[in-house]
Amino acid sequence: MKDEKRIQDVEFESIAWEAGLEPGDYILSMNGKSIKDIFDYQFLMDSSKVRLRVKKQNGHFERIKIIKDKYEDIGLVFHDELMGNEKSCTNKCIFCFIDQLPSGMRTSVYYKDDDARLSMLHGNYVTLTNTTMSELKRLAKRNISPINISVHTVNPQLRIKMMTNRFAGDIMEKIAFLSKKNITMNCQVVLVRGYNDGGELEKTIRTLYEYHPAVNSLSIVPVGLTKHRKNLCELTPYDRETSTEAIDLIDRYHKEFREKSGKGFVYAADEFYIMAKRNMPSPEYYDGYPQIENGVGLVASFIDEVEKALLEEYEEIRGRTVSIVTGTAAFWVMKDIASRIEKKFKGIKINVFSVENRFFGESVTVAGLLTGSDIINALVGKDLGEELFFPTVMLKADEDVFLDNITPEYMADVLGTKVTQVYVSGTDLIDKIIGEATDE
């Protein structure tokens, strides 16, 4: 029997623990209904009376009745968070970043998920190409929201072409359906020069705005290209001129929509501003940062947090020299922030090091895609002071290792200084630089 609905852990003294449920037990049904996934489980669990049919770890079958408050959790953890098979991506997008990875990395790095349920659980962006209308109806019935959708274009034939999937052309039917069901959506466009830019982008922006406020926001992010695009179609990266053109187009609609509804709706990713060498918009521009985890407003939010943190009163601190490592994109932002911190704390000296991405190629400039090897090769022999700080986004999501499996501990040994991760938080950065932060 598969592990999707097998209990991994039972919270001590929880309702489930008191009912006699144990790790290794398998949930067969709830209230007489089979469970397809975690959303069925949560939906059926939102009741004051729950009847479970369970296969115990010893092979015996039991029926367990639970009485609880209507929305009270009973304390179960399952082997599979979805409680159902995860759906992998069926597209072959011309801009897919995973297709541009070098060989020899860990197998899990090459896995492409495209599961609407993961979007609702973790904020993943999904294309909906392998989500049927019947599945969308089931999820909508469960009122699971929001969902993050990779739209790319509203032109059916262009979407089919860009995603190399003959089923990709029905995206607006699915968005229209979700809109009618009052499911909140945040959409993104990966902008590819010569494909979905210019007039196509304008059409996409206007069409999606017709579904506002159900479509809550739209982010436009530049295509990411590595040096490992072997046997893939030729694509052109964005530069200063084309990034400026993209920002101007996006901002034109942003201003129009703000005048209409009081909200900008469409936002350019931070990378565009960095490549265009333009100042970041103010925090107010981002309307509460609906897509900050997609790199939209992250820099503005970080700068704002630093400015507010620097207004706080601090006790006298010990002077010391430390270093910060970042990608080439954020170098000047971090230099400016370091200068502000040094001005506030006279005894603090901060070195900021920009590291070129040799693993993926110099066109990949974001800090989150730097490898441990590139950092070590760039900084070995440098005077890093007492401590080297790097942003947490450089580490893999599931463990404390860089993309090439180098650990911070190994990096510290090679570089001969303490190496510390910093959350993308102005307060955390300052607290750790001046030595007031404690690791949780």
Secondary structure, 3 states (H helix, E strand, C coil): CCCCCEEEEECCCCHHHHCCCCCCCEEEEECCECCCCHHHHHHHHCCCEEEEEEECCCCCEEEEEEECCCCCCCCEEECCCCCCCCCECCCCCCCCCHHHCCCCCCHHHHCCECCHHHHHHHCCEECCCCCCHHHHHHHHHCCCCCEEEECCCCCHHHHHHHHCCCCHHHHHHHHHHHHHCCCCEEEEEEECCCCCCHHHHHHHHHHHHCCCCCEEEEEEEECCCCCCCCCCCCCCCCCHHHHHHHHHHHHHHHHHHHHHHCCCCEEECHHHHHHHCCCCCCHHHHCCCCCHHHCCCHHHHHHHHHHHHHCCCCCCCCCEEEEEEEECCCHHHHHHHHHHHHHHCCCEEEEEEEECCCCCCCCCCCHHHCCHHHHHHHHCCCCCCCEEEEEHHHECCCCCCECCCCCHHHHHHHHCCEEEEECCCHHHHHHHHCCCCCCC
